[in-house]
Amino acid sequence: MKVFPLAAMMMFLLIGFSACTNSSSDDNQPDTPSTTLTTTGQWRVSYYFDKDKDETSDFNGYTFSFLDNGVLEASRNGSTTAGTWKVISDDGHQKLVIVIGSAKPLIDLSDDWIIIERSDSRIKLRDDNDEHLEELHFSAI
């Protein structure tokens, strides 16, 4: 019978493929929030520029909390929307990855932002797409 050689070949291929790994220089990057980004306390959007206009006023009344467990909370008028945040290294840049909301204006913040400046009182970010000018600043409250 030819079943045994076919089964043996299938087993060999299965073992061979399972031993392969996909390695990348990004594999060593943490998937949890980095302590290098000061995020204690509450924050507000102090500047948001998208393409060709200032849209900062879209975020009036929102406060943001970057929690240690990678949760980002946006609160306004007693309502809170939860999302996530983390710091990664990509293409030689430190980036703040934000995922929050499913509607405007919060969904506009969902992106992988290049960190331009960070301090106890300010976080300045910009989009990595040079053809789409977008900048976001958070200020501590």
C-alpha positions in Angstrom: 0.0 0.0 0.0 1.1 3.6 -0.7 -0.8 5.1 2.3 2.1 4.7 4.7 4.7 6.6 2.6 2.1 9.3 1.9 1.3 9.6 5.6 5.0 9.7 6.5 5.6 12.4 3.9 2.7 14.5 5.2 4.0 14.1 8.8 7.5 15.2 7.7 6.1 18.3 6.0 4.0 19.1 9.0 6.9 18.9 11.4 9.1 20.9 9.0 6.6 23.8 8.7 5.9 23.9 12.4 9.6 24.3 13.1 9.8 27.5 11.0 9.5 30.8 12.6 9.0 34.3 11.3 11.5 36.5 12.9 11.6 40.3 12.7 13.5 43.0 14.5 10.1 44.3 15.8 9.6 41.0 17.7 11.6 42.3 20.6 9.4 45.3 21.0 7.0 45.3 24.0 3.3 45.1 23.3 2.6 46.8 26.6 2.7 50.5 27.4 6.2 51.9 27.8 7.1 53.7 30.9 9.1 56.1 28.8 5.9 58.0 28.0 4.7 60.2 30.8 1.0 59.6 31.0 0.0 60.1 34.7 -3.2 62.1 35.3 -5.7 63.6 32.9 -5.0 65.1 29.5 -6.8 67.2 26.9 -6.3 67.6 23.2 -4.6 71.0 23.0 -4.1 70.9 19.2 -5.3 68.7 16.4 -4.6 69.6 12.8 -5.9 67.4 10.0 -4.9 67.9 6.4 -5.7 71.6 5.9 -7.5 72.8 9.0 -7.4 73.0 12.8 -9.9 70.7 14.3 -9.0 71.1 18.0 -12.4 72.4 18.9 -13.9 68.9 18.0 -12.4 67.7 21.3 -13.7 70.4 23.6 -14.9 68.9 26.8 -13.0 65.6 26.5 -10.5 64.5 29.1 -8.2 61.5 28.4 -6.6 59.1 30.8 -3.7 56.8 29.7 -3.9 54.0 32.2 -1.0 51.7 33.1 -2.7 48.6 31.7 -2.8 50.0 28.2 -6.4 51.3 28.4 -7.1 54.8 27.1 -10.3 56.4 28.4 -11.9 59.5 26.8 -14.6 61.1 29.0 -17.1 63.9 28.2 -20.4 64.9 29.8 -20.4 61.8 32.1 -19.8 59.4 29.2 -16.6 57.4 28.9 -15.3 55.6 25.8 -12.5 53.1 26.3 -9.7 52.3 23.8 -6.1 51.2 23.9 -2.6 52.7 23.7 0.9 51.4 23.5 4.4 52.7 22.6 6.3 50.8 19.9 9.4 51.3 17.9 8.9 51.3 14.1 11.1 52.5 11.2 13.5 54.1 13.7 10.8 56.1 15.4 9.0 55.7 18.7 5.3 55.7 18.1 2.2 56.0 20.2 -0.4 53.7 18.9 -3.9 54.8 19.8 -7.1 52.8 19.0 -10.3 54.5 20.3 -13.8 55.1 19.3 -15.9 54.1 16.3 -17.2 57.6 15.4 -15.9 61.1 15.0 -14.1 62.8 16.6 -12.5 60.0 18.7 -11.9 57.7 15.7 -9.7 60.4 14.2 -7.2 59.8 17.0 -6.8 56.1 16.1 -3.4 55.9 14.4 0.2 55.1 15.0 1.6 58.6 15.8 5.3 59.5 15.8 6.3 60.9 19.1 7.9 64.3 18.5 8.1 65.5 22.1 7.0 64.2 25.5 7.2 65.7 29.0 5.2 65.7 32.2 3.0 68.3 30.7 2.9 67.8 26.9 2.8 65.0 24.3 3.3 66.1 20.7 2.6 63.7 17.9 2.5 63.7 14.1 1.3 61.2 11.5 4.0 59.3 9.7 2.3 59.9 6.3 4.2 62.9 4.7 1.4 63.4 2.2 -1.2 63.8 4.8 -0.3 66.6 7.3 -1.8 65.6 10.7 -0.6 66.6 14.1 -1.9 65.9 17.6 -0.9 67.5 20.9 -2.1 66.4 24.4 -1.6 68.8 27.4 -1.8 67.7 31.0 -4.7 69.1 33.0 
